[in-house]
Amino acid sequence: MTDTDRENASGERRPAGPETHEAGDDAVIGVALRRSLLVMAFVAGAGLLLWSLSRPDADPEPVAERTLVAPAPLPQPAATALPTLPFVDVTAAAGIGFEHDNGADGERLLPETMGGGVAFADFDGDRRPDLLFVDSGPWPWSERPARPTAAVLYRNAGDGRFEDITEGAGLGPGLYGQGVATGDFDADGRPDLFITAVGPNRLYRNLGGGRFEDVTAAAGVAGAPDAWSTSAAFLDYDRDGDLDLFVLNYVEWSRELDFEVDYRLAGIGRAYGPPTNFPGTHAWLYRNDDGRYTDVSAEAGVQVANPATGEPAGKGLALRVDDPDDDGWPDVIVANDTVRNFFFRNREGRFEESGIATGIAFDNSGGATGAMGIDAAHGGADGRYAVAIGNFANEMTSYFVAPDASLLFTDEAIVAGIGPPTRLVLSFGLFFFDADLDGRLDLLQANGHVEDDINLVQASQQHRQPAQLFWDCGGCPRQFVELPADRLGDLPQPLVGRGAAYADYDGDGDLDVVLTQAGGAPRLLRNDQALGHRWLRLRLVDEGLNRDALGARVRVLAGGEVQERRVAPTRSYLSQVELPLTFGLPAADMPVTVEVRWPDGTVEIFDAVPGLREVEIRRGNGADPAPTG
């Protein structure tokens, strides 16, 4: 059929002239009819064939049952190879009766679900870690009486018990406290105390004998009266020898704004809304100028603005001071809630924010997470640098790993064995520590939801959630294995977990744990592991202004393996761990060599350091590995 024929058959166009018209039409009709009959016959035959093939038999054969076989899991250590690490709840037996008061009276104000911090620190100089809990308390408009102190202080009595010495300590009057940082800012040999709050912050000078003096006004570190500060850290960012102060702020918040937002959950009503409903804030950096602090936030580069709006981009909850590029200048990594994380890289006293460039700002999908707590360490079989960040429910804990000094991070949470077990929990405080003293760093995280009745709308969620311990198993296909509850004693008992810290409070060499709750009692968990591993604890002393050597890098060589730590007590969430560094050692009794790079860059080697004890490392008592003559 020609093009003219197709046109004619369609009736759209016809040639002029009657003869042509009639002959053409007849021919077209005949051809079309024959082709139509052929097509119809073919379709009918095909249909008959398909029906015959698909019709059921008169007596159908029974369908054989099939068993679906799941893919083989990655090899994991045998159950007998997993360590038993019983953590025993000794809170009551140790004499700790503190209970955090979040001020909740039914209004569901966002700060009520975000506290409270905890610190292990030797406040009285007896070489035993004491305990300090930050309280919040009733709101100023509440009719309930407030606790007269900003925090509750317990002295380590040395017999497994703690003595409440808050009365007379000078830690009042009360404020709506959040987090805590400790550091000897005046270089008198005693750790001082900085408490963050909703409202003005507080700096307390340690006078000794369990007494403190409020020096906030004189030091100039109160901050803005309407700010909401969270985590803070002492550090020597400019390497002039004294301790400066880095303070995170969360969101712009007020009671009036909270009611204006009026966040609600279907089936519950008014709820604690996410920070997406509130504007962001800037962090503060205070430079220590002979005991008086100067706000250098803007000039030092720690104020990050949204490029589209010019508004503050941070919603900081936790920070980790470290030196991942190993250039001797302390950097600061910030966990921001629902906005990108920050990596403040210290360029000789001025910070360059490089979270996006280094890959730590967002998760693998390119989105911001509900980041809460943070820690970082050199770990694993290859000693790679890793940053762990606890996230909101239905978000895995982030495990950013940099393979080399380029500091190009990738999130390896899934392949490391951390991702899937943490997806359904809401993680706050977390930290790396050697729980079993095998020389490898494990990861503990405290969990708990922000909504007390979340289970009414999300069946997978509970307000109280168990803490988790991820054991670095060494030679496994996945670096970490979540230890089952029956090997952890009281640690997995559900709680509304927030702050978390560790210390060897009972002097037996292994690390004990304290977990805080929002609006509840903390838990002191004694580590009763009995695996027989050797250990070494190092306490650094520098006679300069930075007496505790904050920022020092310590490497321990034992059994052909090198472990690396840094003196940096601020980690987890709103919390502080103890200053001494704990190293698990090979089982064989062999010499231990310690290399210390002090905060000013000076390196010393200490040979034949004995294990199974706490050793004081004093600057100037080691050998110079590279004497200049």
Order of alpha helices (4+ residues) and beta strands (2+ residues): alpha-alpha-beta-beta-beta-beta-beta-beta-beta-beta-beta-alpha-beta-beta-alpha-beta-beta-beta-beta-alpha-beta-beta-beta-beta-alpha-beta-beta-beta-beta-alpha-beta-beta-beta-beta-beta-beta-beta-beta-beta-beta-beta-beta-beta-beta-beta-beta
